[in-house]
């Protein structure tokens, strides 16, 4: 249509007393002499429509036919905006297929693998580095995110895993490292925001990427990822925000953040993180997290969080005066066992052996799964942990139990330092139904250690104090990167090196005076010469058998924050 040449017009003045604006005339857009799209108002005077500026000054008269015809022509060129809110054609076909492999271990637990359609296995060469997942109500289907920016839907998660189907659901997200499904909607945590994804037309692809909440502050520092995404019983969301390794540059460096159920606000729950790659929310809203060795973090730590707590990294304390102490962790883990911690997951299933209600911890760095044995002494939480004898293809760091089969599913990647062979992996840790011969509980007593197992023990090996060894050491909480191993009896004396694969790893030996087996043959009490005192790291080694002859050689690493009075 012809483009009328008018100067720029403002809006019609609809102030009180002005009777010149009529419902029969409408606002429209024109090009001015500078070819800029502008807004003018058509008002009605008598039977004529005229253009007006903000002062209601008549600019052009007797052009009613030309104005109406031109406006109608421009309207015809406008896109059908309502149609764009209904979702478009699918962009990422075909649906891809992979076949899972079942673990062949003859032990109580085995690892199944759900292969990814990674790289050249998909038409878009998408590099799938799995960083979070969750199940839909139909738990044969899950959503899984990649730190490269994708979200994929995977279906066919059944007993055999032989026909897994993968559909690319969304892309272009900012380094997502957490995912949660709420009311069948996928929420993804990136560095910039929590994004809620909507599939408007049911074609298996997200059409609308909604900003659910982007209140979290962000800088250009590479280290300040947002990590993990979980919800409590009230529907609030939680995630960790990394620090920038030095002094905090904004209010959210190194914090545990909470976002309200409706996404309307964000607040800080706790501070003092360095590189907290994961968290969990327990069945009673218990909050756990981890942090990785570095400055002000002498070794990897697993935390039971409390509101207002400070968890050790001085640069992210967000206080006017630097703190001189920190909230104690549930436990420290040495570099050899967990050089880079992942998230945690609570055992919610009664189909996964004897550990329902217990806490599990994942190591991204060592690609390991740990069973955590908690206790509370005088109001102070503390724990011990042992590593499951399982292997994973990549650095596992997110886990969920399937509501369908009751088994544990874990995912992870290799981006930072990790022993993982692959850059992404999705596994099922399946209970085979066979007898479990592992520690179940760990308790510190003034004169020794009490360890309860899942099965009856062989009395000859379990009650022989020569089959047990205990050593201990402290770490040094400083601005240095990590820590050596320090003497408990001579503070300040270095006795070992807390690094992977070195001959100087080890602490001060403690004398096991006796090993006594309980009447039910499941609990061993190790009497320690001189008793037990608070210590940052203790190691308990064993070489015993279950009553059926199954060997048990699972070192326990624990922290003693407090010892009960005798």
C-alpha positions as CSV (number, residue, x, y, z in Angstrom):
1,X,0.0,0.0,0.0
2,X,1.1,3.6,-0.4
3,X,3.0,5.0,2.5
4,X,1.7,8.4,3.7
5,X,4.4,10.8,4.7
6,X,3.5,12.4,8.0
7,X,5.5,13.8,10.8
8,X,5.7,11.8,14.0
9,X,2.4,11.9,16.0
10,X,1.8,11.2,19.7
11,X,-1.2,9.6,21.4
12,X,-4.7,11.0,21.6
13,X,-5.3,12.9,24.8
14,X,-8.0,11.1,26.7
15,X,-8.1,13.5,29.6
16,X,-11.3,14.4,31.3
17,X,-13.5,16.7,29.2
18,X,-12.0,15.7,25.9
19,X,-14.8,14.4,23.7
20,X,-12.9,14.2,20.4
21,X,-11.7,10.6,20.8
22,X,-14.3,8.1,19.7
23,X,-14.5,4.3,19.8
24,X,-15.1,4.3,16.1
25,X,-11.6,5.5,15.5
26,X,-8.5,3.4,16.4
27,X,-4.8,3.7,17.1
28,X,-2.6,2.7,14.1
29,X,1.0,2.8,13.0
30,X,2.7,4.8,10.2
31,X,6.1,5.4,8.8
32,X,7.3,8.9,9.3
33,X,9.7,10.8,7.0
34,X,12.7,9.0,8.7
35,X,11.1,5.6,7.8
36,X,10.6,4.9,11.5
37,X,7.5,2.9,12.6
38,X,5.5,5.2,14.9
39,X,2.1,5.4,16.5
40,X,-0.5,8.0,15.7
41,X,-4.2,8.3,16.8
42,X,-7.2,8.6,14.5
43,X,-9.9,10.6,16.2
44,X,-13.4,11.3,14.9
45,X,-14.8,14.8,14.5
46,X,-18.3,14.7,13.1
47,X,-18.2,12.2,10.3
48,X,-14.4,12.7,9.6
49,X,-11.5,10.7,11.0
50,X,-8.4,12.8,11.4
51,X,-4.9,12.3,12.7
52,X,-3.9,14.1,15.9
53,X,-0.9,14.7,18.0
54,X,-0.8,14.7,21.8
55,X,-2.3,18.2,21.9
56,X,-5.3,17.0,19.9
57,X,-4.3,19.4,17.2
58,X,-5.8,18.5,13.8
59,X,-2.9,17.8,11.4
60,X,-4.6,16.4,8.3
61,X,-8.3,16.6,7.5
62,X,-10.6,15.3,4.8
63,X,-8.5,12.1,4.4
64,X,-10.9,9.7,6.0
65,X,-11.0,7.3,3.1
66,X,-7.3,7.3,2.6
67,X,-6.6,6.8,6.3
68,X,-9.0,3.9,6.7
69,X,-7.8,2.2,3.5
70,X,-4.1,2.5,4.4
71,X,-4.6,1.4,8.0
72,X,-6.6,-1.6,6.8
73,X,-3.8,-2.5,4.3
74,X,-1.2,-2.3,7.0
75,X,-3.3,-4.4,9.4
76,X,-3.5,-7.1,6.7
77,X,0.3,-7.3,6.7
78,X,0.5,-7.8,10.5
79,X,1.2,-11.4,11.6
80,X,-1.5,-13.4,13.3
81,X,-0.2,-13.0,16.8
82,X,-2.7,-15.4,18.5
83,X,-1.6,-18.1,16.2
84,X,2.0,-17.7,17.4
85,X,0.9,-18.6,21.0
86,X,-0.2,-22.1,20.0
87,X,3.1,-23.7,19.1
88,X,4.7,-24.3,15.7
89,X,5.8,-27.2,13.6
90,X,8.3,-29.6,15.1
91,X,12.0,-28.8,14.4
92,X,13.8,-31.8,15.7
93,X,12.8,-34.9,14.0
94,X,13.4,-37.8,13.8
95,X,13.0,-39.4,17.2
96,X,16.3,-41.3,17.9
97,X,16.7,-44.8,19.4
98,X,19.3,-46.4,21.6
99,X,19.5,-49.8,23.3
100,X,20.5,-50.0,26.9
101,X,22.9,-52.5,28.4
102,X,22.2,-54.4,31.6
103,X,24.9,-54.9,34.2
104,X,26.2,-58.4,34.6
105,X,27.5,-58.2,38.2
106,X,26.5,-61.1,40.4
107,X,26.6,-58.8,43.5
108,X,23.7,-57.1,45.3
109,X,23.9,-54.0,43.1
110,X,24.8,-53.6,39.4
111,X,25.0,-50.7,37.0
112,X,22.8,-50.6,33.9
113,X,23.6,-48.1,31.1
114,X,21.2,-46.0,29.1
115,X,23.3,-44.9,26.1
116,X,23.0,-41.3,24.9
117,X,22.4,-40.3,21.2
118,X,25.5,-38.1,21.5
119,X,27.4,-36.1,18.9
120,X,27.3,-37.9,15.5
121,X,24.5,-40.2,16.7
122,X,22.1,-37.3,16.3
123,X,21.5,-35.1,13.2
124,X,22.3,-31.9,15.0
125,X,25.7,-33.0,16.3
126,X,24.5,-32.1,19.8
127,X,27.1,-32.7,22.4
128,X,25.1,-34.3,25.2
129,X,26.9,-33.7,28.6
130,X,24.2,-34.8,31.0
131,X,23.8,-32.4,34.0
132,X,20.4,-33.1,35.5
133,X,17.2,-35.1,35.1
134,X,13.8,-36.0,36.5
135,X,11.0,-38.4,35.9
136,X,7.5,-37.6,34.7
137,X,4.4,-39.2,36.4
138,X,4.7,-41.9,33.8
139,X,8.2,-42.9,35.0
140,X,9.0,-44.7,31.8
141,X,9.7,-41.2,30.6
142,X,12.2,-38.6,31.9
143,X,13.6,-35.2,30.9
144,X,17.4,-34.8,30.9
145,X,19.4,-31.7,30.4
146,X,22.9,-31.1,29.0
147,X,25.3,-28.4,30.0
148,X,25.7,-27.7,26.3
149,X,22.3,-26.2,26.4
150,X,19.8,-28.9,25.4
151,X,16.9,-30.7,27.1
152,X,16.0,-34.2,25.8
153,X,13.0,-36.4,26.5
154,X,13.8,-40.1,26.9
155,X,11.1,-42.8,27.0
156,X,11.1,-46.6,27.1
157,X,12.7,-46.7,30.5
158,X,11.6,-50.2,31.5
159,X,13.1,-53.3,32.9
160,X,15.0,-54.2,29.7
161,X,15.9,-50.7,28.5
162,X,16.2,-52.2,25.0
163,X,14.1,-49.6,23.1
164,X,15.0,-46.2,24.5
165,X,13.6,-43.3,22.4
166,X,15.2,-39.8,22.5
167,X,13.5,-36.6,21.5
168,X,15.2,-33.2,21.5
169,X,12.9,-31.0,23.5
170,X,14.6,-27.6,23.9
171,X,18.0,-26.0,23.1
172,X,19.8,-22.7,23.5
173,X,19.8,-22.7,27.3
174,X,22.7,-21.2,29.3
175,X,24.8,-24.0,30.8
176,X,22.0,-25.9,32.6
177,X,23.1,-27.9,35.6
178,X,19.8,-28.8,37.2
179,X,16.3,-30.0,36.2
180,X,13.1,-30.6,38.0
181,X,9.6,-31.7,36.8
182,X,6.7,-30.2,38.7
183,X,3.1,-30.9,37.6
184,X,4.5,-32.4,34.4
185,X,6.3,-29.1,33.5
186,X,10.0,-29.1,33.0
187,X,12.0,-26.5,35.0
188,X,15.6,-26.0,34.0
189,X,18.3,-24.2,36.0
190,X,20.8,-22.2,33.9
191,X,23.4,-19.7,35.0
192,X,20.9,-16.9,34.2
193,X,17.5,-18.2,35.4
194,X,15.1,-21.0,36.1
195,X,13.3,-21.6,32.8
196,X,9.9,-23.2,32.6
197,X,9.4,-25.1,29.3
198,X,5.9,-25.4,27.7
199,X,5.0,-27.7,24.9
200,X,1.9,-25.9,23.6
201,X,0.8,-28.3,20.9
202,X,1.9,-31.7,22.3
203,X,4.5,-32.5,19.6
204,X,7.3,-33.3,22.1
205,X,9.1,-30.0,21.7
206,X,9.1,-26.9,23.9
207,X,7.4,-23.9,22.1
208,X,7.5,-21.4,25.0
209,X,10.6,-20.8,27.2
210,X,9.2,-18.9,30.1
211,X,11.4,-17.0,32.6
212,X,10.2,-18.5,35.8
213,X,12.7,-16.6,37.9
214,X,15.9,-14.7,37.1
215,X,16.5,-12.8,40.3
216,X,19.9,-14.5,40.8
217,X,22.8,-12.2,40.3
218,X,25.5,-13.1,37.7
219,X,28.9,-11.9,36.6
220,X,31.2,-13.0,33.8
221,X,33.3,-15.2,36.1
222,X,33.5,-18.8,34.7
223,X,33.2,-20.5,38.1
224,X,29.8,-19.2,39.3
225,X,27.6,-21.9,37.9
226,X,24.1,-22.5,39.3
227,X,24.0,-26.1,40.4
228,X,21.3,-28.6,41.2
229,X,17.5,-28.0,41.3
230,X,15.2,-29.5,43.9
231,X,11.9,-28.7,45.6
232,X,10.6,-29.0,49.2
233,X,7.2,-30.2,50.3
234,X,5.8,-26.6,50.1
235,X,6.9,-26.4,46.4
236,X,9.8,-24.0,46.9
237,X,12.9,-24.5,44.6
238,X,16.5,-24.7,45.9
239,X,19.8,-24.5,44.0
240,X,23.4,-23.7,44.7
241,X,25.3,-20.7,43.4
242,X,29.0,-21.0,42.9
243,X,31.5,-18.4,44.0
244,X,34.2,-16.7,41.9
245,X,37.1,-18.2,43.9
246,X,38.0,-14.8,45.3
247,X,36.1,-12.0,47.1
248,X,32.3,-12.0,46.3
249,X,31.4,-9.5,43.6
250,X,27.7,-9.7,44.2
251,X,25.2,-10.8,46.8
252,X,24.6,-14.3,45.4
253,X,28.2,-15.6,45.1
254,X,28.5,-18.8,47.0
255,X,25.0,-19.2,48.4
256,X,22.2,-21.7,48.8
257,X,19.2,-20.0,47.1
258,X,15.5,-20.5,47.5
259,X,12.9,-19.5,44.9
260,X,9.2,-19.4,45.9
261,X,6.7,-21.9,44.5
262,X,5.3,-19.2,42.2
263,X,8.7,-17.9,41.1
264,X,7.9,-14.4,42.5
265,X,10.9,-14.1,44.8
266,X,14.4,-15.4,45.6
267,X,16.1,-15.4,49.0
268,X,19.4,-16.7,50.5
269,X,19.2,-19.7,52.9
270,X,22.9,-20.1,53.7
271,X,26.3,-18.8,52.6
272,X,30.0,-19.9,52.4
273,X,30.1,-22.0,49.2
274,X,33.1,-22.3,46.9
275,X,32.1,-24.8,44.2
276,X,28.9,-26.6,45.4
277,X,28.1,-29.1,42.7
278,X,24.8,-30.5,44.0
279,X,22.3,-30.7,46.8
280,X,19.3,-32.7,47.9
281,X,16.0,-32.1,49.7
282,X,15.1,-35.0,52.0
283,X,11.7,-36.5,52.8
284,X,11.3,-34.1,55.7
285,X,12.8,-31.1,53.9
286,X,16.3,-31.9,55.1
287,X,18.8,-29.8,53.0
288,X,22.1,-31.3,52.1
289,X,24.9,-30.1,49.8
290,X,28.5,-30.6,49.1
291,X,31.6,-28.4,48.3
292,X,34.8,-29.1,46.6
293,X,38.4,-28.8,47.8
294,X,40.1,-25.4,47.2
295,X,40.8,-22.2,49.0
296,X,39.0,-22.2,52.4
297,X,37.8,-25.8,51.6
298,X,40.6,-28.1,52.8
299,X,39.0,-31.2,51.4
300,X,35.6,-32.2,49.9
301,X,32.8,-31.9,52.4
302,X,29.1,-33.0,52.7
303,X,26.8,-30.7,54.6
304,X,23.5,-30.9,56.4
305,X,22.4,-27.3,55.9
306,X,20.7,-25.0,58.3
307,X,19.1,-21.6,57.5
308,X,21.6,-18.9,58.1
309,X,24.6,-21.3,58.2
310,X,28.1,-20.5,57.0
311,X,29.9,-23.4,55.3
312,X,33.5,-22.4,55.2
313,X,34.4,-20.3,52.2
314,X,35.4,-17.0,53.7
315,X,35.2,-15.1,50.4
316,X,31.4,-15.8,50.2
317,X,30.5,-15.3,53.9
318,X,28.7,-12.0,53.0
319,X,29.6,-10.5,56.4
320,X,31.3,-7.2,57.2
321,X,33.8,-9.1,59.4
322,X,35.4,-12.3,58.0
323,X,34.3,-15.3,60.1
324,X,36.8,-17.2,62.2
325,X,34.8,-20.5,62.3
326,X,32.3,-22.3,60.2
327,X,29.3,-24.7,60.5
328,X,30.8,-28.2,60.7
329,X,30.0,-30.6,57.8
330,X,28.3,-34.0,58.2
331,X,31.7,-35.4,57.1
332,X,34.9,-34.6,55.2
333,X,36.0,-36.9,52.4
334,X,39.7,-37.1,51.5
335,X,40.9,-36.2,48.0
336,X,41.7,-39.8,47.2
337,X,38.1,-40.8,47.7
338,X,36.3,-37.7,46.4
339,X,38.3,-35.0,44.7
340,X,35.2,-33.3,43.4
341,X,31.8,-33.8,45.1
342,X,28.5,-34.1,43.3
343,X,25.0,-34.0,44.7
344,X,23.1,-36.3,47.2
345,X,19.9,-38.4,46.9
346,X,17.7,-39.9,49.6
347,X,16.7,-43.6,49.3
348,X,12.9,-43.3,49.0
349,X,12.3,-46.8,47.7
350,X,11.8,-50.1,49.6
351,X,12.8,-52.0,46.4
352,X,16.5,-51.0,46.7
353,X,17.7,-53.3,49.4
354,X,18.0,-52.4,53.1
355,X,18.8,-48.7,52.8
356,X,15.4,-47.0,52.7
357,X,15.5,-43.6,54.4
358,X,19.3,-43.3,54.1
359,X,21.4,-40.7,52.3
360,X,23.6,-41.3,49.3
361,X,26.4,-39.1,48.1
362,X,27.8,-38.9,44.5
363,X,31.3,-38.0,43.6
364,X,31.7,-36.3,40.3
365,X,35.5,-36.5,40.5
366,X,35.9,-40.1,41.3
367,X,32.7,-41.3,39.5
368,X,31.6,-42.9,42.8
369,X,28.5,-43.6,44.9
370,X,28.7,-43.4,48.7
371,X,26.4,-44.6,51.4
372,X,26.2,-42.0,54.2
373,X,25.6,-43.1,57.8
374,X,24.4,-40.2,59.9
375,X,24.0,-39.7,63.6
376,X,23.4,-36.7,65.9
377,X,25.4,-36.3,69.1
378,X,24.3,-33.5,71.4
379,X,22.5,-31.7,68.6
380,X,25.6,-31.9,66.3
381,X,25.2,-33.9,63.1
382,X,28.1,-36.1,61.9
383,X,28.5,-39.1,59.6
384,X,30.6,-41.8,58.1
385,X,30.5,-43.0,54.5
386,X,31.8,-45.9,52.4
387,X,32.0,-46.3,48.6
388,X,29.8,-48.8,46.8
389,X,32.0,-51.2,44.7
390,X,30.5,-49.9,41.5
391,X,31.9,-48.2,38.4
392,X,30.3,-45.4,36.3
393,X,31.2,-44.1,32.8
394,X,31.2,-40.4,33.8
395,X,31.2,-38.1,36.8
396,X,27.9,-38.9,38.4
397,X,26.3,-35.9,40.3
398,X,22.5,-36.0,40.0
399,X,20.3,-38.8,41.2
400,X,16.6,-39.8,41.5
401,X,14.7,-42.9,42.5
402,X,12.2,-44.0,39.9
403,X,8.6,-44.1,41.3
404,X,8.0,-47.0,38.8
405,X,10.7,-49.6,39.5
406,X,12.1,-48.2,42.7
407,X,15.7,-48.2,41.4
408,X,18.3,-45.4,41.5
409,X,19.1,-43.5,38.3
410,X,22.1,-41.3,38.2
411,X,23.6,-39.0,35.5
412,X,26.7,-36.9,35.1
413,X,29.4,-35.6,32.8
414,X,33.1,-34.8,32.4
415,X,33.8,-31.1,32.0
416,X,36.0,-30.3,35.0
417,X,38.6,-32.7,36.5
418,X,37.1,-36.2,36.7
419,X,38.2,-39.8,36.2
420,X,35.2,-40.4,33.9
421,X,35.9,-41.9,30.6
422,X,32.9,-40.3,28.8
423,X,31.6,-36.7,28.7
424,X,28.1,-37.8,29.6
425,X,26.4,-40.8,31.1
426,X,23.0,-42.0,32.3
427,X,22.9,-45.1,34.5
428,X,20.5,-47.2,36.6
429,X,21.9,-48.6,39.9
430,X,19.8,-51.8,40.2
431,X,19.3,-53.9,43.3
432,X,19.6,-57.6,42.1
433,X,17.8,-59.1,45.2
434,X,21.0,-60.8,46.4
435,X,22.2,-60.5,50.0
436,X,23.7,-57.1,50.9
437,X,26.8,-57.4,53.0
438,X,27.7,-53.7,53.8
439,X,27.8,-51.3,56.8
440,X,24.4,-49.9,57.7
441,X,25.0,-47.7,60.7
442,X,28.0,-46.0,62.3
443,X,28.1,-44.5,65.8
444,X,30.8,-42.8,67.8
445,X,31.2,-43.7,71.5
446,X,33.5,-42.2,74.1
447,X,35.6,-45.3,74.1
448,X,35.2,-46.6,70.6
449,X,33.2,-47.1,67.4
450,X,30.0,-49.1,66.8
451,X,29.4,-50.4,63.3
452,X,26.2,-52.2,62.4
453,X,26.0,-54.3,59.2
454,X,23.1,-55.3,57.0
455,X,23.8,-59.0,57.5
456,X,25.1,-61.4,60.1
457,X,28.9,-61.5,60.3
458,X,31.3,-64.4,60.6
459,X,32.3,-64.3,64.3
460,X,35.9,-65.5,63.8
461,X,36.9,-62.7,61.4
462,X,34.6,-59.9,62.8
463,X,35.7,-60.4,66.5
464,X,39.4,-60.5,65.6
465,X,40.9,-57.0,66.3
466,X,43.7,-57.8,63.9
467,X,41.2,-57.5,61.1
468,X,40.5,-53.9,61.9
469,X,42.6,-50.7,61.5
470,X,41.8,-47.1,62.4
471,X,43.7,-44.0,61.7
472,X,42.9,-40.3,61.9
473,X,44.1,-36.8,60.9
474,X,43.0,-33.2,60.6
475,X,43.0,-30.7,57.8
476,X,44.1,-27.0,57.9
477,X,41.3,-24.5,57.2
478,X,43.2,-21.7,55.3
479,X,43.1,-19.6,52.2
480,X,45.5,-22.1,50.6
481,X,44.2,-24.6,48.0
482,X,43.3,-27.7,49.9
483,X,45.3,-29.1,52.8
484,X,47.9,-31.5,53.9
485,X,47.1,-34.2,56.5
486,X,47.9,-32.9,60.0
487,X,48.7,-34.7,63.2
488,X,45.9,-34.8,65.9
489,X,48.4,-35.3,68.7
490,X,50.8,-32.7,67.5
491,X,48.7,-29.9,65.8
492,X,50.6,-28.2,63.0
493,X,52.7,-31.3,62.1
494,X,52.2,-32.6,58.6
495,X,51.9,-36.4,58.5
496,X,50.6,-37.0,55.0
497,X,49.5,-35.7,51.6
498,X,45.8,-35.6,50.8
499,X,46.2,-36.3,47.1
500,X,45.3,-39.0,44.7
501,X,47.7,-41.9,44.3
502,X,50.5,-41.0,46.6
503,X,52.4,-43.1,49.1
504,X,52.2,-40.5,51.9
505,X,48.4,-40.8,52.3
506,X,47.4,-41.8,55.8
507,X,47.0,-40.6,59.3
508,X,48.0,-41.4,62.9
509,X,47.2,-45.0,63.8
510,X,44.8,-45.6,66.7
511,X,45.1,-48.8,68.7
512,X,42.1,-51.2,68.4
513,X,42.2,-52.9,71.8
514,X,39.3,-55.3,71.1
515,X,36.6,-56.1,68.6
516,X,33.3,-57.4,70.1
517,X,30.5,-58.9,68.1
518,X,26.9,-58.4,69.3
519,X,24.5,-61.3,70.1
520,X,22.7,-60.8,66.8
521,X,26.0,-60.9,65.0
522,X,25.3,-57.7,63.1
523,X,27.1,-55.1,65.2
524,X,30.8,-54.8,66.0
525,X,32.2,-52.5,68.8
526,X,35.8,-51.5,68.3
527,X,37.3,-50.4,71.6
528,X,39.9,-47.7,71.0
529,X,42.8,-47.2,73.3
530,X,42.6,-43.7,74.8
531,X,39.1,-43.2,73.6
532,X,37.7,-41.1,70.7
533,X,38.0,-37.4,70.5
534,X,36.7,-34.9,67.9
535,X,38.6,-35.1,64.6
536,X,38.1,-33.9,61.1
537,X,38.9,-37.2,59.4
538,X,39.0,-40.8,60.5
539,X,39.4,-44.0,58.5
540,X,38.2,-47.4,59.5
541,X,39.5,-50.4,57.5
542,X,38.2,-53.9,57.8
543,X,39.0,-57.4,56.4
544,X,36.1,-59.5,57.6
545,X,33.5,-61.9,56.2
546,X,29.7,-62.2,56.4
547,X,28.4,-65.3,57.9
548,X,27.9,-66.8,54.5
549,X,31.6,-66.2,53.7
550,X,31.1,-63.0,51.6
551,X,34.2,-60.8,52.0
552,X,33.6,-57.3,53.4
553,X,36.4,-54.8,52.7
554,X,34.8,-51.4,52.6
555,X,36.8,-48.6,54.2
556,X,34.7,-46.1,56.1
557,X,35.6,-42.4,56.2
558,X,34.0,-40.4,59.0
559,X,34.1,-37.2,60.8
560,X,33.8,-36.8,64.6
561,X,32.4,-33.4,65.4
562,X,31.3,-34.3,68.9
563,X,31.6,-37.2,71.3
564,X,28.8,-38.0,73.8
565,X,29.6,-37.9,77.4
566,X,30.4,-41.2,79.0
